[in-house]
Amino acid sequence: MGRRPRKRRRRHVGAAAGEGPDRFSHLTEDLLRSILNCLPTRSAARLAAVSRHFRHEVSRLLERVESLTLHEPHFPDPLRITPPLLIRRLALAPHRAIPPSSFRPIIEDAALHGVSELSFRLTRRARLPKNVLTVKSLVVLALDTCAVPPWSDVSCPCLRTLRLHRVAIHQDNVNKILASASCLETLEMEYCTGHGTGKGCTVESSSVKNLVFRPTLKLEGTVIRASGLRVLTLYTRSRAKSLELAPAPEIRKVYLHISKSKSMKKSMESFRVRPFLDAAVKLECLTLRGHAMKVLSYEYEKNPKLTVMFQDLRILSVSLNLSSEQEPVFLLKLLESCPNLQKFILSAAETDNGSDLPRFTDHKDRLASISCLTTSLEQFKFLGFKPQEYQRELIVYLLTVAKQLKKVGVEFDKSQLAAVKQILSVRTSPIERTSTKYKRNYYLELEYS
């Protein structure tokens, strides 16, 4: 005869998952509502699994809408006023035939319901409702392909993130926003127009930590004064006549792209980047593209060494014109100031005449005194490599002296494959990879144990 199945003991009605009485089912409605309002939406929804009481009450008391997108100037369902329903994210993307001004009541209602994230995207640069910048509960605001009315009122004290993409906005409005948003941390301005008659743009804020600035072709002057910056991505265009970067002692990561300008030779003194670089003692990653090396080499031309040591700099990426006399010299100065550099990326600019290149022997002695090449450098990339005397000797030298080197990457023209492999054979690599992801070029990567 088989054993009788044991009867499972039912847990006492007053006991919860652990020992003790069930205290969750006796929470008052007001107390449960205050708990839910302090939690993120997903965490609040998970409370429905705590007890049967919560399963019925959470959905009724969860007073928020996570995300809402509107294409027409009305809500699909009327918003509850008592108790008020909170809206976290509201996206407005009206159809082309609908005037943006018709969304003004929508923005007013959303402001009454505590909206924290608002995005407004148009199909053309039409004027936004003037109350877009008066929502005091806003934390994130994203505007795309639109125009901010010059007479707009500005009151957004809680704003932390502002994204302006293809927005026509006057300099006065930019100043008002930066003055009102004392907590602003992230600012993105890409292809914005309408700054004013001066054809320049100024960003002045002590709270902004992350800045992305990509101007339009017509912008001639840029001024950045943000002492609290941590991350900076900055571009200039071909018509730029001036650039001013004020010191930011807390900066950690910089991407600077200075485009070639017709008036750069005449107005080189109007490009002032040196005060910013001299104060960047906590810099960890530095990328210099376009003619940034040309500007800095001009500013540091009379200085035999840089006045600052970048002890925390680990990644350095530069675009270098090897036919210039000043730029390779400035690169040596920069490497001397990076004693703990781990990753170095060199992108060679186009050089038509090989006879214009400097001789490697002129810089070899100074390279020997750069400590990071022998003690800390682990990765090296050479983009746009040509087997000319200076570039060839530079790679051979790094492969010889860089004892900590673990990975080397070289991007070159397909016709130079045999010559490049012969140069890289100076140091035997157990792992070799060849990539053809570029149309005209190969990318050869070597790894060392």
GUVOSE-677370 format. One record per residue (C-alpha): residue number from 1; residue in one letter; x, y, z negated. Coordinates in pm, 1 decimal, decimal comma, m for minus. Example, Ala and Ser with C-alpha at 12.3 -4.5 7.8 and 13.67 -1.06 7.14 Angstrom:
<atoms>
(atom 1 'A' (1230,0 m450,0 m780,0)) (atom 2 'S' (1367,0 m106,0 m714,0)) 
</atoms>
This chain:
<atoms>
(atom 1 'M' (0,0 0,0 0,0)) (atom 2 'G' (131,2 340,2 88,8)) (atom 3 'R' (173,5 621,7 m154,0)) (atom 4 'R' (m103,5 870,8 m195,9)) (atom 5 'P' (m22,8 1211,8 m46,8)) (atom 6 'R' (58,7 1465,5 m312,1)) (atom 7 'K' (m179,6 1750,2 m350,5)) (atom 8 'R' (m16,5 2087,4 m304,6)) (atom 9 'R' (m66,1 2313,2 m601,4)) (atom 10 'R' (m239,4 2632,6 m513,6)) (atom 11 'R' (m60,3 2942,2 m626,4)) (atom 12 'H' (m238,6 3141,9 m891,9)) (atom 13 'V' (m455,9 3415,7 m751,1)) (atom 14 'G' (m281,9 3680,6 m956,1)) (atom 15 'A' (69,8 3573,6 m849,2)) (atom 16 'A' (261,6 3727,2 m559,4)) (atom 17 'A' (539,2 3562,4 m355,1)) (atom 18 'G' (753,4 3566,2 m667,6)) (atom 19 'E' (651,6 3544,2 m1030,2)) (atom 20 'G' (429,9 3801,8 m1188,0)) (atom 21 'P' (100,4 3970,3 m1102,7)) (atom 22 'D' (4,9 4101,9 m755,7)) (atom 23 'R' (67,0 4474,8 m775,1)) (atom 24 'F' (35,3 4549,7 m403,2)) (atom 25 'S' (m338,4 4488,7 m380,0)) (atom 26 'H' (m411,7 4740,2 m653,5)) (atom 27 'L' (m237,7 5038,8 m493,6)) (atom 28 'T' (m465,0 5334,8 m449,4)) (atom 29 'E' (m537,5 5467,9 m102,1)) (atom 30 'D' (m351,4 5794,4 m161,8)) (atom 31 'L' (m42,5 5617,2 m292,5)) (atom 32 'L' (m38,1 5371,4 m2,1)) (atom 33 'R' (m76,8 5660,5 244,7)) (atom 34 'S' (221,8 5845,2 93,1)) (atom 35 'I' (435,1 5528,1 116,3)) (atom 36 'L' (347,7 5478,9 483,1)) (atom 37 'N' (426,5 5841,4 566,6)) (atom 38 'C' (779,8 5800,2 430,0)) (atom 39 'L' (856,5 5498,2 650,9)) (atom 40 'P' (939,9 5472,2 1022,9)) (atom 41 'T' (651,0 5350,4 1235,6)) (atom 42 'R' (789,8 4999,2 1286,5)) (atom 43 'S' (866,3 4951,8 917,7)) (atom 44 'A' (522,3 5078,1 822,4)) (atom 45 'A' (356,4 4836,6 1066,4)) (atom 46 'R' (548,4 4543,7 914,0)) (atom 47 'L' (382,2 4611,6 577,9)) (atom 48 'A' (69,8 4449,5 719,7)) (atom 49 'A' (232,5 4112,3 652,5)) (atom 50 'V' (277,3 4176,3 280,0)) (atom 51 'S' (m76,8 4092,7 175,7)) (atom 52 'R' (m431,8 4056,5 304,8)) (atom 53 'H' (m517,1 4389,5 150,9)) (atom 54 'F' (m237,4 4556,5 346,4)) (atom 55 'R' (m343,9 4384,5 665,9)) (atom 56 'H' (m674,0 4570,8 658,1)) (atom 57 'E' (m550,7 4899,0 517,3)) (atom 58 'V' (m225,3 4971,5 703,4)) (atom 59 'S' (m379,8 5015,8 1047,5)) (atom 60 'R' (m642,2 5248,9 903,1)) (atom 61 'L' (m400,6 5461,2 698,9)) (atom 62 'L' (m111,9 5480,2 947,1)) (atom 63 'E' (m153,7 5843,6 1038,1)) (atom 64 'R' (78,5 5882,9 1334,2)) (atom 65 'V' (114,1 5829,8 1705,5)) (atom 66 'E' (459,6 5707,8 1809,5)) (atom 67 'S' (460,7 5828,8 2170,4)) (atom 68 'L' (215,5 5999,7 2402,5)) (atom 69 'T' (250,9 6102,1 2769,8)) (atom 70 'L' (11,0 6345,1 2935,5)) (atom 71 'H' (m24,4 6431,6 3304,3)) (atom 72 'E' (m340,0 6635,8 3259,7)) (atom 73 'P' (m417,7 6911,6 3004,9)) (atom 74 'H' (m629,8 6704,3 2765,9)) (atom 75 'F' (m580,1 6418,6 2521,1)) (atom 76 'P' (m730,4 6079,8 2613,0)) (atom 77 'D' (m889,8 6064,1 2266,9)) (atom 78 'P' (m959,5 6358,4 2035,4)) (atom 79 'L' (m696,5 6392,5 1764,6)) (atom 80 'R' (m822,6 6330,3 1413,5)) (atom 81 'I' (m798,2 6638,8 1194,4)) (atom 82 'T' (m898,5 6503,4 849,7)) (atom 83 'P' (m679,2 6337,9 746,4)) (atom 84 'P' (m441,1 6487,7 1008,6)) (atom 85 'L' (m285,7 6253,3 1263,4)) (atom 86 'L' (91,1 6298,4 1310,4)) (atom 87 'I' (244,7 6286,7 1659,9)) (atom 88 'R' (608,1 6192,1 1684,0)) (atom 89 'R' (685,8 6219,7 2057,3)) (atom 90 'L' (488,1 6408,3 2321,6)) (atom 91 'A' (586,6 6405,9 2690,5)) (atom 92 'L' (419,1 6650,7 2929,6)) (atom 93 'A' (458,8 6584,9 3302,4)) (atom 94 'P' (175,0 6763,3 3485,8)) (atom 95 'H' (87,5 6689,3 3843,9)) (atom 96 'R' (201,0 6940,5 4102,1)) (atom 97 'A' (m147,0 7089,2 4146,5)) (atom 98 'I' (m196,3 7154,6 3773,5)) (atom 99 'P' (m58,8 7488,6 3644,6)) (atom 100 'P' (175,4 7446,4 3344,4)) (atom 101 'S' (m6,6 7728,0 3159,6)) (atom 102 'S' (m309,9 7499,6 3120,4)) (atom 103 'F' (m107,8 7292,1 2870,3)) (atom 104 'R' (m89,8 7577,6 2622,9)) (atom 105 'P' (m384,1 7445,4 2411,6)) (atom 106 'I' (m223,2 7099,4 2415,8)) (atom 107 'I' (97,6 7241,3 2268,3)) (atom 108 'E' (m102,8 7429,7 2004,4)) (atom 109 'D' (m286,9 7111,9 1902,0)) (atom 110 'A' (38,1 6913,5 1895,9)) (atom 111 'A' (193,8 7178,3 1671,6)) (atom 112 'L' (m94,2 7138,1 1424,5)) (atom 113 'H' (m26,7 6763,0 1418,9)) (atom 114 'G' (344,9 6799,0 1341,5)) (atom 115 'V' (496,1 6688,6 1675,6)) (atom 116 'S' (872,4 6639,0 1632,5)) (atom 117 'E' (984,6 6554,0 1988,4)) (atom 118 'L' (858,0 6738,8 2295,5)) (atom 119 'S' (957,7 6704,0 2659,9)) (atom 120 'F' (825,7 6912,3 2950,5)) (atom 121 'R' (908,0 6807,8 3306,1)) (atom 122 'L' (779,6 6981,3 3619,1)) (atom 123 'T' (815,4 6904,0 3987,6)) (atom 124 'R' (915,0 7265,2 4060,8)) (atom 125 'R' (1057,3 7556,7 3865,6)) (atom 126 'A' (729,3 7705,1 3745,9)) (atom 127 'R' (699,7 7902,5 3424,1)) (atom 128 'L' (628,9 7713,4 3106,2)) (atom 129 'P' (363,8 7818,2 2854,5)) (atom 130 'K' (521,9 8083,0 2634,1)) (atom 131 'N' (437,4 7891,5 2314,6)) (atom 132 'V' (673,4 7600,5 2395,7)) (atom 133 'L' (945,4 7751,2 2175,0)) (atom 134 'T' (713,9 7834,3 1882,6)) (atom 135 'V' (648,2 7481,1 1753,2)) (atom 136 'K' (813,5 7495,0 1410,7)) (atom 137 'S' (808,0 7117,3 1354,9)) (atom 138 'L' (1015,4 7042,7 1668,0)) (atom 139 'V' (1334,8 6843,8 1616,0)) (atom 140 'V' (1401,2 6749,1 1980,3)) (atom 141 'L' (1310,1 6960,6 2283,4)) (atom 142 'A' (1382,0 6858,1 2643,3)) (atom 143 'L' (1298,1 7084,9 2938,1)) (atom 144 'D' (1348,6 6972,9 3297,4)) (atom 145 'T' (1297,0 7158,0 3628,7)) (atom 146 'C' (1110,2 7455,9 3488,9)) (atom 147 'A' (1147,5 7822,5 3393,2)) (atom 148 'V' (1132,5 7979,7 3047,8)) (atom 149 'P' (938,5 8309,1 3054,0)) (atom 150 'P' (1160,9 8602,5 2948,7)) (atom 151 'W' (891,3 8724,2 2708,1)) (atom 152 'S' (865,6 8390,5 2524,7)) (atom 153 'D' (849,4 8393,7 2146,9)) (atom 154 'V' (1108,2 8174,5 1975,7)) (atom 155 'S' (1062,7 8009,2 1638,1)) (atom 156 'C' (1205,1 7657,5 1604,5)) (atom 157 'P' (1397,2 7639,8 1273,2)) (atom 158 'C' (1403,8 7256,6 1260,5)) (atom 159 'L' (1541,2 7204,2 1612,1)) (atom 160 'R' (1841,2 6969,8 1621,2)) (atom 161 'T' (1858,7 6863,4 1986,4)) (atom 162 'L' (1798,1 7084,9 2290,3)) (atom 163 'R' (1828,6 6955,3 2647,2)) (atom 164 'L' (1796,2 7200,8 2935,6)) (atom 165 'H' (1822,0 7041,6 3281,5)) (atom 166 'R' (1769,8 7262,0 3587,0)) (atom 167 'V' (1601,4 7528,4 3379,1)) (atom 168 'A' (1581,2 7897,0 3468,5)) (atom 169 'I' (1647,1 8071,2 3139,8)) (atom 170 'H' (1770,0 8423,0 3063,2)) (atom 171 'Q' (2071,6 8481,6 2840,6)) (atom 172 'D' (1851,4 8666,9 2590,3)) (atom 173 'N' (1636,9 8357,0 2545,2)) (atom 174 'V' (1946,6 8143,2 2498,4)) (atom 175 'N' (2061,8 8380,7 2224,1)) (atom 176 'K' (1719,0 8374,0 2057,2)) (atom 177 'I' (1709,5 7994,7 2051,7)) (atom 178 'L' (2060,2 7962,5 1908,9)) (atom 179 'A' (1982,1 8225,7 1643,4)) (atom 180 'S' (1652,8 8061,9 1545,2)) (atom 181 'A' (1773,3 7699,0 1545,2)) (atom 182 'S' (2021,8 7717,0 1260,4)) (atom 183 'C' (2030,1 7334,7 1239,6)) (atom 184 'L' (2095,5 7273,4 1611,2)) (atom 185 'E' (2354,9 6998,5 1658,1)) (atom 186 'T' (2324,0 6882,7 2020,1)) (atom 187 'L' (2297,4 7121,0 2315,2)) (atom 188 'E' (2290,9 7017,5 2680,9)) (atom 189 'M' (2277,9 7280,3 2956,0)) (atom 190 'E' (2302,0 7132,5 3305,1)) (atom 191 'Y' (2248,6 7333,9 3623,9)) (atom 192 'C' (2067,3 7615,3 3444,5)) (atom 193 'T' (2013,4 7947,2 3624,7)) (atom 194 'G' (1878,8 8296,0 3559,9)) (atom 195 'H' (2121,7 8390,4 3283,0)) (atom 196 'G' (2120,3 8756,2 3387,2)) (atom 197 'T' (2285,0 9011,4 3612,0)) (atom 198 'G' (2632,0 8945,8 3467,7)) (atom 199 'K' (2655,8 8607,1 3643,9)) (atom 200 'G' (2792,1 8455,9 3324,9)) (atom 201 'C' (2669,1 8246,7 3034,2)) (atom 202 'T' (2762,1 8263,6 2667,0)) (atom 203 'V' (2699,2 7989,3 2412,1)) (atom 204 'E' (2759,3 8112,5 2058,7)) (atom 205 'S' (2663,3 7894,1 1763,6)) (atom 206 'S' (2827,3 7775,9 1443,6)) (atom 207 'S' (2603,5 7468,6 1403,2)) (atom 208 'V' (2632,5 7298,3 1745,5)) (atom 209 'K' (2846,3 6983,0 1724,0)) (atom 210 'N' (2783,9 6820,5 2063,8)) (atom 211 'L' (2785,5 7039,1 2373,8)) (atom 212 'V' (2741,1 6945,8 2740,2)) (atom 213 'F' (2774,3 7239,5 2980,8)) (atom 214 'R' (2751,6 7185,5 3356,6)) (atom 215 'P' (2681,2 7509,7 3546,4)) (atom 216 'T' (2546,5 7583,4 3891,2)) (atom 217 'L' (2765,4 7688,3 4182,1)) (atom 218 'K' (2698,6 8061,5 4138,4)) (atom 219 'L' (2805,1 8091,0 3774,6)) (atom 220 'E' (3121,7 8301,5 3754,9)) (atom 221 'G' (3195,4 8319,3 3382,8)) (atom 222 'T' (3158,6 8089,5 3081,2)) (atom 223 'V' (3214,2 8172,7 2715,4)) (atom 224 'I' (3190,8 7899,9 2449,4)) (atom 225 'R' (3209,6 8009,0 2085,5)) (atom 226 'A' (3110,5 7712,9 1871,3)) (atom 227 'S' (3336,7 7669,5 1571,3)) (atom 228 'G' (3163,8 7350,0 1454,1)) (atom 229 'L' (3207,8 7151,0 1776,4)) (atom 230 'R' (3290,8 6779,8 1752,3)) (atom 231 'V' (3234,0 6670,1 2115,1)) (atom 232 'L' (3265,6 6895,2 2421,8)) (atom 233 'T' (3193,8 6820,0 2787,8)) (atom 234 'L' (3255,7 7127,2 3003,6)) (atom 235 'Y' (3262,9 7184,1 3378,9)) (atom 236 'T' (3333,2 7492,8 3587,8)) (atom 237 'R' (3250,7 7546,4 3954,7)) (atom 238 'S' (3439,8 7683,0 4254,0)) (atom 239 'R' (3315,3 8040,5 4203,9)) (atom 240 'A' (3428,2 8060,3 3843,5)) (atom 241 'K' (3637,9 8366,4 3764,7)) (atom 242 'S' (3673,4 8334,6 3387,9)) (atom 243 'L' (3656,3 8082,6 3107,4)) (atom 244 'E' (3688,5 8140,4 2734,4)) (atom 245 'L' (3698,9 7859,8 2480,5)) (atom 246 'A' (3705,8 7978,3 2120,4)) (atom 247 'P' (3884,6 7763,6 1856,9)) (atom 248 'A' (3690,1 7469,8 1711,1)) (atom 249 'P' (3900,8 7308,3 1435,3)) (atom 250 'E' (3664,6 7007,9 1394,6)) (atom 251 'I' (3672,3 6901,1 1759,9)) (atom 252 'R' (3726,9 6527,0 1815,7)) (atom 253 'K' (3654,2 6457,0 2181,6)) (atom 254 'V' (3699,8 6685,9 2485,2)) (atom 255 'Y' (3622,5 6642,0 2854,6)) (atom 256 'L' (3730,9 6951,6 3049,0)) (atom 257 'H' (3688,7 6980,0 3426,0)) (atom 258 'I' (3803,4 7306,5 3584,7)) (atom 259 'S' (3722,2 7318,7 3954,7)) (atom 260 'K' (3949,2 7475,8 4212,1)) (atom 261 'S' (3861,0 7840,9 4254,0)) (atom 262 'K' (3953,7 8076,5 4536,7)) (atom 263 'S' (4021,2 8354,2 4288,2)) (atom 264 'M' (4211,3 8135,4 4039,0)) (atom 265 'K' (4555,6 8260,0 4145,8)) (atom 266 'K' (4450,6 8622,6 4102,1)) (atom 267 'S' (4252,3 8570,4 3779,9)) (atom 268 'M' (4453,8 8294,6 3609,2)) (atom 269 'E' (4478,2 8507,6 3295,4)) (atom 270 'S' (4098,3 8506,3 3269,6)) (atom 271 'F' (4100,8 8129,5 3198,1)) (atom 272 'R' (4176,1 8103,2 2826,0)) (atom 273 'V' (4187,1 7750,0 2690,6)) (atom 274 'R' (4505,8 7762,0 2483,0)) (atom 275 'P' (4349,9 7902,4 2159,5)) (atom 276 'F' (4101,2 7615,3 2167,8)) (atom 277 'L' (4372,6 7352,0 2217,6)) (atom 278 'D' (4601,4 7500,8 1953,0)) (atom 279 'A' (4328,3 7464,3 1690,0)) (atom 280 'A' (4228,1 7107,1 1785,8)) (atom 281 'V' (4443,4 6933,7 1524,5)) (atom 282 'K' (4183,8 6654,6 1472,3)) (atom 283 'L' (4152,6 6569,0 1839,8)) (atom 284 'E' (4108,0 6196,3 1913,1)) (atom 285 'C' (4030,1 6185,6 2286,9)) (atom 286 'L' (4131,4 6439,8 2553,4)) (atom 287 'T' (4036,4 6430,2 2922,3)) (atom 288 'L' (4162,6 6698,0 3161,9)) (atom 289 'R' (4022,5 6690,3 3514,6)) (atom 290 'G' (4035,8 6908,2 3823,9)) (atom 291 'H' (4270,4 7205,9 3771,8)) (atom 292 'A' (4267,3 7194,6 3391,4)) (atom 293 'M' (4635,4 7094,1 3384,1)) (atom 294 'K' (4718,1 7387,6 3611,8)) (atom 295 'V' (4547,0 7634,0 3377,6)) (atom 296 'L' (4711,3 7493,1 3067,1)) (atom 297 'S' (5055,9 7471,1 3228,5)) (atom 298 'Y' (5027,2 7841,8 3311,0)) (atom 299 'E' (4927,5 7928,8 2952,6)) (atom 300 'Y' (5210,7 7722,5 2800,8)) (atom 301 'E' (5470,9 7802,7 3065,4)) (atom 302 'K' (5687,6 8016,6 2835,7)) (atom 303 'N' (5669,3 7773,5 2542,9)) (atom 304 'P' (5925,0 7491,1 2537,0)) (atom 305 'K' (5691,5 7286,1 2313,9)) (atom 306 'L' (5331,7 7287,6 2199,5)) (atom 307 'T' (5267,9 7450,6 1864,3)) (atom 308 'V' (5035,7 7171,4 1748,1)) (atom 309 'M' (5080,3 6798,3 1680,8)) (atom 310 'F' (4785,7 6575,6 1770,1)) (atom 311 'Q' (4836,9 6307,2 1507,0)) (atom 312 'D' (4492,4 6151,0 1564,7)) (atom 313 'L' (4496,3 6158,4 1944,9)) (atom 314 'R' (4458,0 5802,1 2075,9)) (atom 315 'I' (4329,5 5850,7 2433,9)) (atom 316 'L' (4473,8 6093,0 2689,2)) (atom 317 'S' (4349,0 6113,9 3048,8)) (atom 318 'V' (4478,6 6376,2 3292,6)) (atom 319 'S' (4457,1 6465,6 3661,9)) (atom 320 'L' (4804,1 6574,0 3769,6)) (atom 321 'N' (4937,0 6749,6 4076,9)) (atom 322 'L' (5281,1 6590,5 4109,6)) (atom 323 'S' (5392,5 6839,0 4374,3)) (atom 324 'S' (5367,9 7118,0 4117,0)) (atom 325 'E' (5672,8 7207,0 3908,8)) (atom 326 'Q' (5476,2 7324,7 3604,8)) (atom 327 'E' (5218,3 7048,6 3562,0)) (atom 328 'P' (5457,3 6751,3 3506,5)) (atom 329 'V' (5650,7 6965,1 3258,5)) (atom 330 'F' (5333,2 7046,5 3066,1)) (atom 331 'L' (5244,6 6675,8 3063,9)) (atom 332 'L' (5576,7 6603,9 2893,4)) (atom 333 'K' (5500,7 6873,2 2633,7)) (atom 334 'L' (5160,2 6716,7 2576,0)) (atom 335 'L' (5300,0 6366,1 2535,0)) (atom 336 'E' (5557,4 6494,4 2285,9)) (atom 337 'S' (5269,2 6620,8 2071,7)) (atom 338 'C' (5088,0 6282,4 2066,1)) (atom 339 'P' (5301,5 6057,4 1843,1)) (atom 340 'N' (5026,9 5792,8 1802,8)) (atom 341 'L' (4890,9 5776,1 2157,6)) (atom 342 'Q' (4750,5 5433,4 2251,5)) (atom 343 'K' (4583,8 5479,3 2591,4)) (atom 344 'F' (4717,6 5696,4 2874,0)) (atom 345 'I' (4537,6 5746,9 3207,7)) (atom 346 'L' (4710,3 5936,5 3487,5)) (atom 347 'S' (4520,5 6036,0 3801,2)) (atom 348 'A' (4747,4 6165,6 4077,2)) (atom 349 'A' (4619,7 6445,7 4299,5)) (atom 350 'E' (4666,6 6430,9 4675,1)) (atom 351 'T' (5018,9 6527,0 4788,0)) (atom 352 'D' (5075,1 6557,3 5159,2)) (atom 353 'N' (5449,2 6609,8 5162,0)) (atom 354 'G' (5662,8 6370,5 4959,9)) (atom 355 'S' (5962,3 6602,9 4969,3)) (atom 356 'D' (5774,5 6849,5 4745,1)) (atom 357 'L' (5768,2 6603,0 4456,9)) (atom 358 'P' (6003,2 6664,2 4163,2)) (atom 359 'R' (6287,9 6424,4 4100,5)) (atom 360 'F' (6233,9 6169,4 3827,7)) (atom 361 'T' (6588,6 6215,1 3699,4)) (atom 362 'D' (6497,4 6571,7 3599,7)) (atom 363 'H' (6248,5 6437,5 3344,5)) (atom 364 'K' (6400,1 6104,1 3242,8)) (atom 365 'D' (6596,3 6238,4 2947,8)) (atom 366 'R' (6291,7 6413,7 2808,9)) (atom 367 'L' (6077,9 6103,2 2855,3)) (atom 368 'A' (6327,9 5910,5 2646,1)) (atom 369 'S' (6259,5 6141,1 2351,0)) (atom 370 'I' (5880,1 6085,4 2355,4)) (atom 371 'S' (5811,9 5848,4 2069,2)) (atom 372 'C' (5461,0 5734,3 2162,8)) (atom 373 'L' (5583,8 5566,5 2482,8)) (atom 374 'T' (5800,4 5324,4 2291,1)) (atom 375 'T' (5611,5 5280,5 1963,1)) (atom 376 'S' (5233,4 5309,2 2010,3)) (atom 377 'L' (5130,6 5304,2 2379,7)) (atom 378 'E' (4915,7 4995,7 2449,1)) (atom 379 'Q' (4729,4 5076,1 2772,7)) (atom 380 'F' (4832,4 5265,7 3083,8)) (atom 381 'K' (4634,1 5337,2 3401,4)) (atom 382 'F' (4762,3 5503,4 3717,2)) (atom 383 'L' (4486,3 5610,0 3957,3)) (atom 384 'G' (4568,1 5718,4 4311,3)) (atom 385 'F' (4917,7 5565,5 4297,1)) (atom 386 'K' (5153,1 5597,7 4594,3)) (atom 387 'P' (5491,1 5421,0 4607,1)) (atom 388 'Q' (5684,3 5747,5 4623,8)) (atom 389 'E' (6006,9 5800,8 4432,3)) (atom 390 'Y' (5866,0 5987,5 4130,4)) (atom 391 'Q' (5557,9 5769,9 4082,9)) (atom 392 'R' (5751,7 5448,7 4138,8)) (atom 393 'E' (6024,0 5537,2 3889,2)) (atom 394 'L' (5766,7 5650,7 3633,1)) (atom 395 'I' (5583,9 5315,9 3634,4)) (atom 396 'V' (5909,7 5120,6 3623,1)) (atom 397 'Y' (6023,9 5329,5 3327,2)) (atom 398 'L' (5701,1 5274,5 3132,8)) (atom 399 'L' (5705,6 4900,8 3200,7)) (atom 400 'T' (6061,0 4888,9 3071,6)) (atom 401 'V' (6043,4 5098,7 2753,1)) (atom 402 'A' (5682,7 5054,5 2633,4)) (atom 403 'K' (5731,7 4762,5 2396,5)) (atom 404 'Q' (5369,8 4765,0 2268,4)) (atom 405 'L' (5215,1 4768,3 2616,9)) (atom 406 'K' (4926,4 4519,7 2650,6)) (atom 407 'K' (4744,8 4628,5 2965,9)) (atom 408 'V' (4843,4 4813,0 3286,3)) (atom 409 'G' (4606,9 4915,6 3564,3)) (atom 410 'V' (4703,6 5063,3 3902,6)) (atom 411 'E' (4462,4 5189,8 4168,0)) (atom 412 'F' (4614,3 5229,8 4515,8)) (atom 413 'D' (4550,3 5213,5 4889,3)) (atom 414 'K' (4499,5 4864,1 5030,4)) (atom 415 'S' (4793,5 4902,6 5267,2)) (atom 416 'Q' (5032,9 4937,6 4968,9)) (atom 417 'L' (4952,3 4603,8 4803,5)) (atom 418 'A' (5291,5 4439,6 4870,5)) (atom 419 'A' (5488,2 4745,3 4760,5)) (atom 420 'V' (5287,7 4782,4 4438,3)) (atom 421 'K' (5327,8 4416,2 4345,6)) (atom 422 'Q' (5701,7 4444,1 4395,8)) (atom 423 'I' (5716,2 4746,1 4164,0)) (atom 424 'L' (5508,5 4576,9 3895,3)) (atom 425 'S' (5725,6 4262,9 3909,3)) (atom 426 'V' (5973,8 4444,5 3684,4)) (atom 427 'R' (5777,6 4301,1 3392,0)) (atom 428 'T' (5625,3 3956,0 3423,3)) (atom 429 'S' (5255,0 3934,6 3338,8)) (atom 430 'P' (5075,8 3608,1 3250,9)) (atom 431 'I' (4736,5 3753,4 3356,2)) (atom 432 'E' (4679,2 3939,4 3682,9)) (atom 433 'R' (4349,8 4058,6 3828,2)) (atom 434 'T' (4283,0 4230,6 4160,9)) (atom 435 'S' (3958,9 4417,0 4216,2)) (atom 436 'T' (3816,9 4547,7 4544,5)) (atom 437 'K' (3529,8 4750,9 4400,0)) (atom 438 'Y' (3663,4 5059,5 4577,1)) (atom 439 'K' (3604,3 5085,9 4953,6)) (atom 440 'R' (3954,7 5190,7 5053,5)) (atom 441 'N' (4152,4 5102,2 4742,9)) (atom 442 'Y' (4258,0 4807,8 4532,8)) (atom 443 'Y' (4269,9 4804,8 4154,1)) (atom 444 'L' (4535,4 4576,5 4008,7)) (atom 445 'E' (4525,8 4501,1 3637,8)) (atom 446 'L' (4798,8 4324,6 3440,5)) (atom 447 'E' (4778,1 4197,6 3083,0)) (atom 448 'Y' (5072,3 4120,7 2856,7)) (atom 449 'S' (5068,6 3905,4 2549,5)) 
</atoms>
